[in-house]
Amino acid sequence: MTRENSFHGLCRELGRIAKSFREGVAEVDPSWEKLDFFSSYETSYSLTLAYPDDILIESARKMGITVEGREKIAIVREMLEKSVPVVRADHEPD
């Protein structure tokens, strides 16, 4: 096998991988995007139940979030809303 044949074979395989990836992405059910992460404690487990309370409360306070009298799920939701920039369709990022 020559170097040229090896290169063409590699390119062919990369093309197959890319095609397979695109097909896989197309098969993903778009309804997962509609799933509300904070709809229950089960869906938000990684942040609301598994995250240590003291670290969560300290992090929220550092972000200027009121924690007294609130459920963890509400605190985590606000933390996420404050930390993720909102992208508007009518505005291009800087």
C-alpha positions as CSV (number, residue, x, y, z in Angstrom):
1,M,0.0,0.0,0.0
2,T,1.4,3.3,-1.0
3,R,1.4,6.5,1.0
4,E,-1.2,8.0,-1.4
5,N,-3.5,5.0,-1.0
6,S,-3.2,5.2,2.8
7,F,-4.1,8.9,2.8
8,H,-7.1,8.4,0.5
9,G,-8.2,5.5,2.8
10,L,-7.9,7.7,5.8
11,C,-9.9,10.5,4.2
12,R,-12.6,8.0,3.1
13,E,-12.9,6.7,6.7
14,L,-13.1,10.2,8.1
15,G,-15.8,10.9,5.7
16,R,-17.8,7.9,6.8
17,I,-17.3,8.9,10.4
18,A,-18.6,12.4,9.7
19,K,-21.6,11.0,7.8
20,S,-22.4,8.6,10.5
21,F,-22.2,11.4,13.1
22,R,-24.5,13.7,11.1
23,E,-27.0,10.9,10.7
24,G,-26.9,10.2,14.4
25,V,-27.5,13.8,15.3
26,A,-30.4,13.9,12.8
27,E,-32.0,10.9,14.6
28,V,-32.0,12.5,18.0
29,D,-35.5,13.4,19.1
30,P,-35.7,17.2,19.3
31,S,-38.2,16.9,22.1
32,W,-35.3,16.5,24.6
33,E,-34.7,20.2,24.2
34,K,-38.2,20.9,25.6
35,L,-37.5,18.9,28.8
36,D,-37.4,21.2,31.7
37,F,-34.3,20.3,33.7
38,F,-35.9,21.8,36.9
39,S,-39.3,20.1,36.5
40,S,-38.5,17.8,39.4
41,Y,-35.7,16.9,41.8
42,E,-35.1,13.7,39.8
43,T,-34.3,15.5,36.5
44,S,-32.1,18.0,38.3
45,Y,-30.4,15.5,40.6
46,S,-26.9,16.4,39.7
47,L,-27.3,20.0,41.1
48,T,-30.2,19.7,43.6
49,L,-29.5,16.5,45.4
50,A,-25.9,15.4,44.8
51,Y,-24.4,18.9,45.3
52,P,-23.4,19.5,48.9
53,D,-25.7,22.0,50.6
54,D,-23.0,24.2,52.2
55,I,-21.2,24.7,48.9
56,L,-24.4,25.4,47.0
57,I,-25.5,28.0,49.6
58,E,-22.1,29.6,49.6
59,S,-21.9,29.8,45.8
60,A,-25.5,31.2,45.6
61,R,-24.7,33.9,48.1
62,K,-21.5,34.9,46.2
63,M,-23.7,35.4,43.2
64,G,-26.0,37.7,45.1
65,I,-28.8,35.2,45.3
66,T,-31.1,35.1,48.3
67,V,-31.2,31.6,49.8
68,E,-33.2,32.0,53.0
69,G,-36.7,30.3,52.9
70,R,-36.1,28.9,49.4
71,E,-36.0,25.4,48.1
72,K,-32.7,24.2,46.6
73,I,-34.3,23.7,43.2
74,A,-35.3,27.4,43.0
75,I,-31.8,28.5,44.1
76,V,-30.1,26.3,41.5
77,R,-32.5,27.5,38.8
78,E,-31.6,31.1,39.6
79,M,-27.9,30.3,39.7
80,L,-28.1,28.8,36.3
81,E,-30.2,31.7,34.9
82,K,-27.6,34.1,36.2
83,S,-24.6,32.2,34.9
84,V,-25.8,31.4,31.3
85,P,-25.9,34.4,28.9
86,V,-29.2,34.8,27.1
87,V,-28.9,34.7,23.3
88,R,-31.5,36.7,21.5
89,A,-32.4,36.0,17.9
90,D,-32.4,39.8,17.1
91,H,-28.9,40.4,18.6
92,E,-25.5,39.2,17.5
93,P,-22.9,38.5,20.2
94,D,-20.0,40.8,20.5
